[in-house]
Amino acid sequence: MAFKKKMILLVEDNPDDEALALRALKKSNLANEIAVARDGVEALDFLFCEGQHADRAPCDLPVVVLLDLKLPKVDGLEVLKRIKSDERTRRLPVVILTSSSEERDIVDSYDFGANSYIRKPVDFNQFTEAVAQLGLYWLVLNEVPES
């Protein structure tokens, strides 16, 4: 079996949280590539090879999507619904990584197919550690079916 590069799609509109997550993932040396989408439309375009990502190979999906809920253009819950309702992406692991602790967001996320819901720690070191642990679990430990 050919080695599949391990890509993460980080969907995050907050530049500070994006920088922290990228730093934590790169520091842990777990992902060959980290793609970043800064709003819901860009995330969907990336995953479904549309718009500015129309030239991307459709079979080149990330290993996991780290998805914020509070996004411009299309919110995270709508992105999650689209991912889980499409045959091409429905098995793609989606981890909600958000500052929201609203019970409704947690319930909706799981109802729409999220694989995990993690509230962003406010503390820099905790946030870095949480992202590193996410990477370790989803890129190294988790088993996924072959496409």
N, C-alpha and C positions, 0 to 999 in steps of 0.2 A: 504494500500500500504506500502511495506517495505521501510525503510529509505535507500536511496542510498547514499553511502559515496561520498563526493564531492572531486574529485581529479583533480588537474591541471597538465598538462604536459607543462613544461617549456623547450623549445628547444633553448639553448644558448651556444655558444662556448667560450664566454669571461668570464673567472672566476670572474672578478670583478662585471660585470653586473649580473651574476648568483647569487653571494653572496648578492648583493643589493636586487634583486628581491625576493630571498628566505626570506631574513630578513623582507622585507615589507609585504609579504604574511603571514608569521608566526605571525608578530606583529599584523596584523588585525584579526587573529583567524578565517579566513574564510574557509580555506581548511583543511580537515582532512589529506590529503596526497598531497605532491608535488613531482611528478616524474620529473627527469631532464634527458634530452638527450643532449649530447654535440656535436652532428653532425647530418646531415640529415639521414644517414643510421641508426643510433641508434634510431632516432625518428620514422622512418618507421617500424623498427623491433619491437619497443614498441607497436605501434598502431596496427600492423597486427600480433603480437605474433609470430615473426620469430626470427631467430638468437639467440642471448643471452636472448631474451624474449619469446622463444618458449613455456615455461611453464606457461606463463601468461594466465589468463582466457580471451578469446576473447570478452566476453560481458562486461568486466570491463574497459570501455572507460572513459577517462577524461571528465569532464564537459566542459572544454575549453582548447585549445592549444594556448600557447603564443609562437609565432614562430619568431625567428630571420631570416633574409634573407641571410645574408652573413655567410654561414656555410661551414665547410669542408666536403669533400666526396660527399654529395648531397646538393645542395643549397636549400634555403628555398622555392623558387618558385616551384621547382620540388616536394618538400615535399607537398606543398599546392595542386598542381595538383593531386598528388596521393591520398591525403585525399579526395578531392572533386570528384574524378572520381570513387571511390569505394563505392558500395552500403552500406557497413557496416559503413562507416565513413563520407559519404557525408553531413550529417546534423550536424556534429560535428562543433561547433563554433571555428573558427580560427582567432586569433587576431595577426596581424603582429606587432611585437614590435622590431623595428630596428633603427639603427642610420642613415639609408639611407633616404635622402630627394629627391632622384632622381625621377623626374616625371614618368619615365618609370617604376620604381619599384612600384610606387603607382598604376598606371594604370594596370600593369600586375597583381598585387595582387588582385585587385577588379575583373578583368577579369577572373581570375582563381578561384574566389569564396571566397576570404577573407571576413570576417564579419566586420572587422575593421582594420584600419592602423594607428598605433601610432608611431611617431618618438620619440625615447628615449631622454628624457631631459638629458643634460650634467650635470646639477646641481644635487648633491646627494639628497637633500630634495625634489626637483621636481620629480626625478625619483622614489623615495620611495612613494610619494603621488600618482603618476600616477599608479603605480602597485597596490597600495591599492585600488584605485578607480576601477581599472579593476576587481580586485577580487570581490569587492562589487557588481558591476553590473552583471558580468557573473555568480557568484555563488548564489547571493541572489535575485536580481531583475529580471533577464532574465528567461523567460518561454520557455521550450523546449518540443517538443512532446515526449510522451512515446515511447520507442523503439518498 
